[in-house]
Amino acid sequence: MPYRDFDLKALYDALEERCRERGMTWSTVAKEVNRHRTTGRPIAVSTITGLRQKAVGEGEVILQMILWLKLIFTDSLSFKTFLGN
């Protein structure tokens, strides 16, 4: 299987879509994303919204966001959604 980059913009787009669908603010999204975090600093709103422009991101932060998306919408997203071509 060829190596493909993870698409942070696609992750941002998925977060934004869920945010809009649920009528949530980015602050509320950040609180929910951080709900399961047990160590380290909470993920900031600016970290989440900054995904739309970033080329790289921290793995732990990205996984927390994917976990939140998966918990909320278990059947609507697949990991392939976030892999570039």
Backbone atoms as SQL, in Angstrom:
CREATE TABLE atoms (id INTEGER PRIMARY KEY, chain TEXT, resi INTEGER, resn TEXT, atom TEXT, x REAL, y REAL, z REAL);
INSERT INTO atoms VALUES
  (1, 'A', 1, 'MET', 'N', 0.851, -1.181, 0.000),
  (2, 'A', 1, 'MET', 'CA', 0.000, 0.000, 0.000),
  (3, 'A', 1, 'MET', 'C', 0.895, 1.242, 0.000),
  (4, 'A', 2, 'PRO', 'N', 0.682, 2.167, -0.911),
  (5, 'A', 2, 'PRO', 'CA', 1.513, 3.374, -0.952),
  (6, 'A', 2, 'PRO', 'C', 1.217, 4.292, 0.230),
  (7, 'A', 3, 'TYR', 'N', 2.247, 4.996, 0.655),
  (8, 'A', 3, 'TYR', 'CA', 2.121, 5.954, 1.745),
  (9, 'A', 3, 'TYR', 'C', 1.338, 7.168, 1.269),
  (10, 'A', 4, 'ARG', 'N', 0.388, 7.618, 2.080),
  (11, 'A', 4, 'ARG', 'CA', -0.369, 8.822, 1.753),
  (12, 'A', 4, 'ARG', 'C', -0.388, 9.733, 2.962),
  (13, 'A', 5, 'ASP', 'N', -0.330, 11.034, 2.717),
  (14, 'A', 5, 'ASP', 'CA', -0.371, 12.014, 3.790),
  (15, 'A', 5, 'ASP', 'C', -1.780, 12.114, 4.364),
  (16, 'A', 6, 'PHE', 'N', -1.832, 12.431, 5.636),
  (17, 'A', 6, 'PHE', 'CA', -3.102, 12.687, 6.302),
  (18, 'A', 6, 'PHE', 'C', -3.556, 14.090, 5.926),
  (19, 'A', 7, 'ASP', 'N', -4.809, 14.264, 5.597),
  (20, 'A', 7, 'ASP', 'CA', -5.340, 15.542, 5.121),
  (21, 'A', 7, 'ASP', 'C', -5.986, 16.312, 6.275),
  (22, 'A', 8, 'LEU', 'N', -5.247, 17.274, 6.840),
  (23, 'A', 8, 'LEU', 'CA', -5.759, 18.068, 7.951),
  (24, 'A', 8, 'LEU', 'C', -6.949, 18.927, 7.542),
  (25, 'A', 9, 'LYS', 'N', -6.953, 19.395, 6.316),
  (26, 'A', 9, 'LYS', 'CA', -8.075, 20.216, 5.830),
  (27, 'A', 9, 'LYS', 'C', -9.352, 19.377, 5.797),
  (28, 'A', 10, 'ALA', 'N', -9.243, 18.112, 5.411),
  (29, 'A', 10, 'ALA', 'CA', -10.411, 17.229, 5.408),
  (30, 'A', 10, 'ALA', 'C', -10.913, 17.000, 6.826),
  (31, 'A', 11, 'LEU', 'N', -9.997, 16.885, 7.787),
  (32, 'A', 11, 'LEU', 'CA', -10.393, 16.749, 9.183),
  (33, 'A', 11, 'LEU', 'C', -11.108, 18.010, 9.643),
  (34, 'A', 12, 'TYR', 'N', -10.557, 19.173, 9.310),
  (35, 'A', 12, 'TYR', 'CA', -11.208, 20.439, 9.655),
  (36, 'A', 12, 'TYR', 'C', -12.606, 20.501, 9.035),
  (37, 'A', 13, 'ASP', 'N', -12.709, 20.146, 7.764),
  (38, 'A', 13, 'ASP', 'CA', -14.002, 20.192, 7.073),
  (39, 'A', 13, 'ASP', 'C', -15.030, 19.286, 7.758),
  (40, 'A', 14, 'ALA', 'N', -14.598, 18.096, 8.191),
  (41, 'A', 14, 'ALA', 'CA', -15.505, 17.181, 8.893),
  (42, 'A', 14, 'ALA', 'C', -15.939, 17.768, 10.230),
  (43, 'A', 15, 'LEU', 'N', -14.994, 18.361, 10.947),
  (44, 'A', 15, 'LEU', 'CA', -15.329, 19.003, 12.218),
  (45, 'A', 15, 'LEU', 'C', -16.298, 20.164, 12.005),
  (46, 'A', 16, 'GLU', 'N', -16.026, 20.970, 10.992),
  (47, 'A', 16, 'GLU', 'CA', -16.885, 22.120, 10.708),
  (48, 'A', 16, 'GLU', 'C', -18.297, 21.674, 10.325),
  (49, 'A', 17, 'GLU', 'N', -18.375, 20.632, 9.518),
  (50, 'A', 17, 'GLU', 'CA', -19.687, 20.123, 9.109),
  (51, 'A', 17, 'GLU', 'C', -20.484, 19.642, 10.320),
  (52, 'A', 18, 'ARG', 'N', -19.841, 18.875, 11.210),
  (53, 'A', 18, 'ARG', 'CA', -20.529, 18.382, 12.406),
  (54, 'A', 18, 'ARG', 'C', -20.914, 19.533, 13.322),
  (55, 'A', 19, 'CYS', 'N', -20.046, 20.511, 13.414),
  (56, 'A', 19, 'CYS', 'CA', -20.298, 21.711, 14.225),
  (57, 'A', 19, 'CYS', 'C', -21.553, 22.419, 13.707),
  (58, 'A', 20, 'ARG', 'N', -21.625, 22.603, 12.426),
  (59, 'A', 20, 'ARG', 'CA', -22.760, 23.274, 11.796),
  (60, 'A', 20, 'ARG', 'C', -24.041, 22.455, 11.941),
  (61, 'A', 21, 'GLU', 'N', -23.943, 21.137, 11.697),
  (62, 'A', 21, 'GLU', 'CA', -25.106, 20.268, 11.800),
  (63, 'A', 21, 'GLU', 'C', -25.718, 20.283, 13.198),
  (64, 'A', 22, 'ARG', 'N', -24.865, 20.367, 14.191),
  (65, 'A', 22, 'ARG', 'CA', -25.337, 20.315, 15.578),
  (66, 'A', 22, 'ARG', 'C', -25.550, 21.697, 16.185),
  (67, 'A', 23, 'GLY', 'N', -25.305, 22.757, 15.409),
  (68, 'A', 23, 'GLY', 'CA', -25.480, 24.115, 15.909),
  (69, 'A', 23, 'GLY', 'C', -24.528, 24.457, 17.039),
  (70, 'A', 24, 'MET', 'N', -23.306, 23.952, 16.940),
  (71, 'A', 24, 'MET', 'CA', -22.310, 24.138, 17.998),
  (72, 'A', 24, 'MET', 'C', -21.354, 25.272, 17.679),
  (73, 'A', 25, 'THR', 'N', -20.799, 25.864, 18.706),
  (74, 'A', 25, 'THR', 'CA', -19.711, 26.818, 18.531),
  (75, 'A', 25, 'THR', 'C', -18.405, 26.030, 18.587),
  (76, 'A', 26, 'TRP', 'N', -17.320, 26.655, 18.112),
  (77, 'A', 26, 'TRP', 'CA', -16.013, 26.004, 18.202),
  (78, 'A', 26, 'TRP', 'C', -15.612, 25.793, 19.654),
  (79, 'A', 27, 'SER', 'N', -16.029, 26.675, 20.519),
  (80, 'A', 27, 'SER', 'CA', -15.735, 26.531, 21.944),
  (81, 'A', 27, 'SER', 'C', -16.395, 25.269, 22.510),
  (82, 'A', 28, 'THR', 'N', -17.633, 25.014, 22.101),
  (83, 'A', 28, 'THR', 'CA', -18.339, 23.819, 22.546),
  (84, 'A', 28, 'THR', 'C', -17.676, 22.564, 21.989),
  (85, 'A', 29, 'VAL', 'N', -17.251, 22.626, 20.736),
  (86, 'A', 29, 'VAL', 'CA', -16.544, 21.494, 20.133),
  (87, 'A', 29, 'VAL', 'C', -15.280, 21.200, 20.937),
  (88, 'A', 30, 'ALA', 'N', -14.521, 22.239, 21.261),
  (89, 'A', 30, 'ALA', 'CA', -13.281, 22.058, 22.029),
  (90, 'A', 30, 'ALA', 'C', -13.569, 21.403, 23.378),
  (91, 'A', 31, 'LYS', 'N', -14.622, 21.833, 24.048),
  (92, 'A', 31, 'LYS', 'CA', -14.980, 21.222, 25.342),
  (93, 'A', 31, 'LYS', 'C', -15.302, 19.745, 25.175),
  (94, 'A', 32, 'GLU', 'N', -16.042, 19.408, 24.139),
  (95, 'A', 32, 'GLU', 'CA', -16.387, 18.003, 23.914),
  (96, 'A', 32, 'GLU', 'C', -15.170, 17.176, 23.507),
  (97, 'A', 33, 'VAL', 'N', -14.316, 17.732, 22.666),
  (98, 'A', 33, 'VAL', 'CA', -13.097, 17.025, 22.254),
  (99, 'A', 33, 'VAL', 'C', -12.218, 16.756, 23.475),
  (100, 'A', 34, 'ASN', 'N', -12.154, 17.702, 24.370),
  (101, 'A', 34, 'ASN', 'CA', -11.308, 17.571, 25.560),
  (102, 'A', 34, 'ASN', 'C', -11.929, 16.718, 26.659),
  (103, 'A', 35, 'ARG', 'N', -13.167, 16.369, 26.520),
  (104, 'A', 35, 'ARG', 'CA', -13.888, 15.626, 27.556),
  (105, 'A', 35, 'ARG', 'C', -13.189, 14.314, 27.939),
  (106, 'A', 36, 'HIS', 'N', -12.570, 13.639, 26.978),
  (107, 'A', 36, 'HIS', 'CA', -11.929, 12.346, 27.229),
  (108, 'A', 36, 'HIS', 'C', -10.427, 12.466, 27.482),
  (109, 'A', 37, 'ARG', 'N', -9.924, 13.660, 27.448),
  (110, 'A', 37, 'ARG', 'CA', -8.483, 13.883, 27.633),
  (111, 'A', 37, 'ARG', 'C', -8.142, 13.743, 29.108),
  (112, 'A', 38, 'THR', 'N', -7.146, 12.927, 29.418),
  (113, 'A', 38, 'THR', 'CA', -6.779, 12.701, 30.817),
  (114, 'A', 38, 'THR', 'C', -5.412, 13.259, 31.177),
  (115, 'A', 39, 'THR', 'N', -4.607, 13.586, 30.187),
  (116, 'A', 39, 'THR', 'CA', -3.273, 14.133, 30.456),
  (117, 'A', 39, 'THR', 'C', -3.010, 15.330, 29.556),
  (118, 'A', 40, 'GLY', 'N', -2.026, 16.115, 29.926),
  (119, 'A', 40, 'GLY', 'CA', -1.621, 17.241, 29.095),
  (120, 'A', 40, 'GLY', 'C', -2.607, 18.394, 29.135),
  (121, 'A', 41, 'ARG', 'N', -2.269, 19.409, 28.372),
  (122, 'A', 41, 'ARG', 'CA', -3.129, 20.597, 28.298),
  (123, 'A', 41, 'ARG', 'C', -4.320, 20.333, 27.399),
  (124, 'A', 42, 'PRO', 'N', -5.429, 21.012, 27.662),
  (125, 'A', 42, 'PRO', 'CA', -6.589, 20.869, 26.780),
  (126, 'A', 42, 'PRO', 'C', -6.273, 21.387, 25.373),
  (127, 'A', 43, 'ILE', 'N', -6.953, 20.861, 24.401),
  (128, 'A', 43, 'ILE', 'CA', -6.801, 21.312, 23.015),
  (129, 'A', 43, 'ILE', 'C', -7.560, 22.630, 22.877),
  (130, 'A', 44, 'ALA', 'N', -6.868, 23.646, 22.411),
  (131, 'A', 44, 'ALA', 'CA', -7.442, 24.993, 22.289),
  (132, 'A', 44, 'ALA', 'C', -8.318, 25.104, 21.046),
  (133, 'A', 45, 'VAL', 'N', -9.258, 26.021, 21.113),
  (134, 'A', 45, 'VAL', 'CA', -10.114, 26.319, 19.957),
  (135, 'A', 45, 'VAL', 'C', -9.246, 26.693, 18.757),
  (136, 'A', 46, 'SER', 'N', -8.211, 27.490, 18.977),
  (137, 'A', 46, 'SER', 'CA', -7.339, 27.920, 17.879),
  (138, 'A', 46, 'SER', 'C', -6.594, 26.747, 17.243),
  (139, 'A', 47, 'THR', 'N', -6.314, 25.710, 18.015),
  (140, 'A', 47, 'THR', 'CA', -5.676, 24.512, 17.465),
  (141, 'A', 47, 'THR', 'C', -6.629, 23.802, 16.514),
  (142, 'A', 48, 'ILE', 'N', -7.881, 23.731, 16.906),
  (143, 'A', 48, 'ILE', 'CA', -8.891, 23.074, 16.074),
  (144, 'A', 48, 'ILE', 'C', -9.150, 23.883, 14.809),
  (145, 'A', 49, 'THR', 'N', -9.407, 25.153, 14.947),
  (146, 'A', 49, 'THR', 'CA', -9.731, 25.975, 13.769),
  (147, 'A', 49, 'THR', 'C', -8.509, 26.193, 12.881),
  (148, 'A', 50, 'GLY', 'N', -7.320, 26.080, 13.439),
  (149, 'A', 50, 'GLY', 'CA', -6.095, 26.244, 12.663),
  (150, 'A', 50, 'GLY', 'C', -5.813, 25.098, 11.713),
  (151, 'A', 51, 'LEU', 'N', -6.533, 23.986, 11.863),
  (152, 'A', 51, 'LEU', 'CA', -6.327, 22.840, 10.981),
  (153, 'A', 51, 'LEU', 'C', -6.557, 23.180, 9.517),
  (154, 'A', 52, 'ARG', 'N', -7.422, 24.138, 9.268),
  (155, 'A', 52, 'ARG', 'CA', -7.751, 24.472, 7.869),
  (156, 'A', 52, 'ARG', 'C', -6.553, 25.041, 7.114),
  (157, 'A', 53, 'GLN', 'N', -5.515, 25.484, 7.853),
  (158, 'A', 53, 'GLN', 'CA', -4.352, 26.102, 7.214),
  (159, 'A', 53, 'GLN', 'C', -3.045, 25.357, 7.449),
  (160, 'A', 54, 'LYS', 'N', -3.042, 24.380, 8.336),
  (161, 'A', 54, 'LYS', 'CA', -1.795, 23.714, 8.716),
  (162, 'A', 54, 'LYS', 'C', -1.410, 22.590, 7.764),
  (163, 'A', 55, 'ALA', 'N', -0.111, 22.418, 7.616),
  (164, 'A', 55, 'ALA', 'CA', 0.400, 21.312, 6.811),
  (165, 'A', 55, 'ALA', 'C', 0.695, 20.098, 7.689),
  (166, 'A', 56, 'VAL', 'N', 0.978, 20.330, 8.972),
  (167, 'A', 56, 'VAL', 'CA', 1.280, 19.247, 9.910),
  (168, 'A', 56, 'VAL', 'C', 0.553, 19.496, 11.223),
  (169, 'A', 57, 'GLY', 'N', 0.340, 18.444, 11.978),
  (170, 'A', 57, 'GLY', 'CA', -0.317, 18.571, 13.272),
  (171, 'A', 57, 'GLY', 'C', 0.186, 17.509, 14.228),
  (172, 'A', 58, 'GLU', 'N', -0.102, 17.685, 15.500),
  (173, 'A', 58, 'GLU', 'CA', 0.297, 16.719, 16.521),
  (174, 'A', 58, 'GLU', 'C', -0.616, 15.500, 16.476),
  (175, 'A', 59, 'GLY', 'N', -0.016, 14.328, 16.468),
  (176, 'A', 59, 'GLY', 'CA', -0.774, 13.088, 16.379),
  (177, 'A', 59, 'GLY', 'C', -1.811, 12.930, 17.468),
  (178, 'A', 60, 'GLU', 'N', -1.444, 13.228, 18.719),
  (179, 'A', 60, 'GLU', 'CA', -2.373, 13.068, 19.833),
  (180, 'A', 60, 'GLU', 'C', -3.596, 13.972, 19.669),
  (181, 'A', 61, 'VAL', 'N', -3.367, 15.192, 19.206),
  (182, 'A', 61, 'VAL', 'CA', -4.456, 16.148, 18.998),
  (183, 'A', 61, 'VAL', 'C', -5.378, 15.660, 17.880),
  (184, 'A', 62, 'ILE', 'N', -4.796, 15.217, 16.791),
  (185, 'A', 62, 'ILE', 'CA', -5.569, 14.725, 15.658),
  (186, 'A', 62, 'ILE', 'C', -6.407, 13.513, 16.069),
  (187, 'A', 63, 'LEU', 'N', -5.803, 12.609, 16.822),
  (188, 'A', 63, 'LEU', 'CA', -6.538, 11.428, 17.264),
  (189, 'A', 63, 'LEU', 'C', -7.701, 11.780, 18.181),
  (190, 'A', 64, 'GLN', 'N', -7.533, 12.780, 19.036),
  (191, 'A', 64, 'GLN', 'CA', -8.637, 13.219, 19.897),
  (192, 'A', 64, 'GLN', 'C', -9.811, 13.719, 19.063),
  (193, 'A', 65, 'MET', 'N', -9.503, 14.452, 18.009),
  (194, 'A', 65, 'MET', 'CA', -10.569, 14.988, 17.160),
  (195, 'A', 65, 'MET', 'C', -11.262, 13.871, 16.389),
  (196, 'A', 66, 'ILE', 'N', -10.494, 12.908, 15.902),
  (197, 'A', 66, 'ILE', 'CA', -11.087, 11.764, 15.208),
  (198, 'A', 66, 'ILE', 'C', -11.943, 10.962, 16.174),
  (199, 'A', 67, 'LEU', 'N', -11.456, 10.783, 17.387),
  (200, 'A', 67, 'LEU', 'CA', -12.233, 10.072, 18.408),
  (201, 'A', 67, 'LEU', 'C', -13.564, 10.771, 18.642),
  (202, 'A', 68, 'TRP', 'N', -13.545, 12.085, 18.752),
  (203, 'A', 68, 'TRP', 'CA', -14.793, 12.827, 18.962),
  (204, 'A', 68, 'TRP', 'C', -15.736, 12.642, 17.777),
  (205, 'A', 69, 'LEU', 'N', -15.222, 12.776, 16.572),
  (206, 'A', 69, 'LEU', 'CA', -16.064, 12.586, 15.385),
  (207, 'A', 69, 'LEU', 'C', -16.648, 11.177, 15.369),
  (208, 'A', 70, 'LYS', 'N', -15.849, 10.214, 15.693),
  (209, 'A', 70, 'LYS', 'CA', -16.285, 8.818, 15.672),
  (210, 'A', 70, 'LYS', 'C', -17.329, 8.552, 16.757),
  (211, 'A', 71, 'LEU', 'N', -17.169, 9.146, 17.921),
  (212, 'A', 71, 'LEU', 'CA', -18.136, 8.955, 18.995),
  (213, 'A', 71, 'LEU', 'C', -19.493, 9.562, 18.645),
  (214, 'A', 72, 'ILE', 'N', -19.468, 10.684, 17.961),
  (215, 'A', 72, 'ILE', 'CA', -20.701, 11.380, 17.627),
  (216, 'A', 72, 'ILE', 'C', -21.380, 10.763, 16.403),
  (217, 'A', 73, 'PHE', 'N', -20.587, 10.376, 15.417),
  (218, 'A', 73, 'PHE', 'CA', -21.116, 9.899, 14.139),
  (219, 'A', 73, 'PHE', 'C', -20.421, 8.602, 13.741),
  (220, 'A', 74, 'THR', 'N', -20.762, 7.526, 14.397),
  (221, 'A', 74, 'THR', 'CA', -20.015, 6.286, 14.247),
  (222, 'A', 74, 'THR', 'C', -20.017, 5.702, 12.839),
  (223, 'A', 75, 'ASP', 'N', -21.032, 5.942, 12.061),
  (224, 'A', 75, 'ASP', 'CA', -21.089, 5.299, 10.747),
  (225, 'A', 75, 'ASP', 'C', -20.870, 6.235, 9.569),
  (226, 'A', 76, 'SER', 'N', -20.733, 7.528, 9.802),
  (227, 'A', 76, 'SER', 'CA', -20.708, 8.456, 8.676),
  (228, 'A', 76, 'SER', 'C', -19.312, 8.778, 8.155),
  (229, 'A', 77, 'LEU', 'N', -18.262, 8.429, 8.882),
  (230, 'A', 77, 'LEU', 'CA', -16.910, 8.756, 8.451),
  (231, 'A', 77, 'LEU', 'C', -16.043, 7.507, 8.471),
  (232, 'A', 78, 'SER', 'N', -15.094, 7.469, 7.572),
  (233, 'A', 78, 'SER', 'CA', -14.089, 6.410, 7.608),
  (234, 'A', 78, 'SER', 'C', -12.728, 7.075, 7.644),
  (235, 'A', 79, 'PHE', 'N', -11.735, 6.355, 8.086),
  (236, 'A', 79, 'PHE', 'CA', -10.382, 6.909, 8.154),
  (237, 'A', 79, 'PHE', 'C', -9.916, 7.355, 6.770),
  (238, 'A', 80, 'LYS', 'N', -10.361, 6.669, 5.729),
  (239, 'A', 80, 'LYS', 'CA', -9.966, 7.010, 4.369),
  (240, 'A', 80, 'LYS', 'C', -10.385, 8.427, 3.988),
  (241, 'A', 81, 'THR', 'N', -11.387, 8.955, 4.653),
  (242, 'A', 81, 'THR', 'CA', -11.846, 10.319, 4.384),
  (243, 'A', 81, 'THR', 'C', -10.687, 11.308, 4.512),
  (244, 'A', 82, 'PHE', 'N', -9.768, 11.039, 5.430),
  (245, 'A', 82, 'PHE', 'CA', -8.718, 11.985, 5.751),
  (246, 'A', 82, 'PHE', 'C', -7.385, 11.708, 5.073),
  (247, 'A', 83, 'LEU', 'N', -7.325, 10.699, 4.207),
  (248, 'A', 83, 'LEU', 'CA', -6.086, 10.384, 3.522),
  (249, 'A', 83, 'LEU', 'C', -6.063, 11.044, 2.150),
  (250, 'A', 84, 'GLY', 'N', -4.975, 11.748, 1.869),
  (251, 'A', 84, 'GLY', 'CA', -4.819, 12.387, 0.566),
  (252, 'A', 84, 'GLY', 'C', -4.649, 11.364, -0.529),
  (253, 'A', 85, 'ASN', 'N', -4.732, 11.808, -1.758),
  (254, 'A', 85, 'ASN', 'CA', -4.604, 10.888, -2.911),
  (255, 'A', 85, 'ASN', 'C', -3.186, 10.468, -3.132);
